[in-house]
Amino acid sequence: MRDTTLTGPAAPSGAAARRAEEAFAALHGADTALLLPSAVAATTAVLLALTNPGGHVVASDQTPDPLRAVLLAELTGARRTVAFVDCTDVDEVVAAVRPETQVVHTPALSDPLMRLAPLNDLATYAQMNDLLLVVDNTALSPAQLRPLETGAAVVVEDASPCLDEWGDIGAALVAGADRHLAPVREQAARFGGQADPWAAHLLERSLSTVELRLEARARNAERVADALRRHPAVRTVHRPSFDEAPWALETHQGFGGLLSFETVPEAGDLRPVLDACADALTATGGTLSLPALTTHARLSERLRREAGVSRRLVRASVGTRDPGPLIHALRRALDAAVAPRPRTEGEPC
């Protein structure tokens, strides 16, 4: 019988998962890392492992579904409680902390409003009050930020959109000190399931180019943001800068490939804008979405407003390729969105 076993560096096996974990840990300067099937599974395992029954978690109000819904269900079912607050405001975090609070969980860069969390200040407060700071670094990756160096206890990253540029890997990585990752590993084992070996192999390869890819994505995202800021149909562009956050010069190498923008009311329904950019997105490796209809669709209108996610908000993920076609398509689509409609016969002036 012919031997069809794969050998060599292309063999998808547990060894690939271990190599991906070791590479990720090295990128973050962590003792160890853990590869899990998804960001939802990873985050849930981390928060359950680092809290006790009766414990309390302070989480970001920018946490999207399905993670938000899962955290509420799983933490409540495991006799934990969670409060969602604006984690970009240290005072709000402090006000939400209770005697039973054990963990503060925040994205380094909130998605979709692209607000930077002041990790140095949050970590200092957490350490002074016996709390653990858990940071979701998905939007930036270790190429642009290493949260453990700011004092965070654990970092979680979804494989997409930074670690895996092509969006075909379903996995997430967790990194931190051995004493924190040991209970996370045990908790994850109780959930069952593990990352696909082939996904681990692809992720291991992708990690070797993450710094080059993120540098290109950040540069391209700046070009798209600059073009949008000059368009009359765009009211606000959400993307951080070192001018607005000079403190980030000490911690950040850049701000990744994500941005969002809000249009003026006259732009109306934005789905035609996204449709008109479909070919350009394919050519440039980017994506556009409406958070009010996707990640935040299950929230009530009141909660969406409180989170700052309006129906005129568009989220953009910019790829590594030249963003010129996307900029051109966005300009044309936004021009059409705010162009005066021709008056039909019989329509009153």
Buried (B, 14 or more C-beta within 10 A) or exposed (E): EEEEEEEEEEEBBEBBBBBBBBBBBEBBEBBBBBBBBBBBBBBBBBBBBBBEEEBBBBBBBBBBBEBBBBBBEBBEEBEBBBBBBBBBEBEBBBEBBEEEBBBBBBBBBBBBBBBBBBBBBBBBBBEEEEBBBBBBBBBBBBBBBBBBBBBBBBBBBBBBBBBBBEEEBBBBBBBBEEEBBBBBBEBBEEBEEBBBBBBBBBBBBBBEEBBEBBBBBBBBBBBBBEBBEEBEBBBBBBBBEEEEBEEBEEBBBBBBBBBBBBBBEEBBEBEEBBEBBEEBBEBBBBBBBBBBEEBBEEBEEEBBEEBBBBBBBBBBBBBBBEBBBBBEBBBBBBEEBBEEEEEEEEEEE
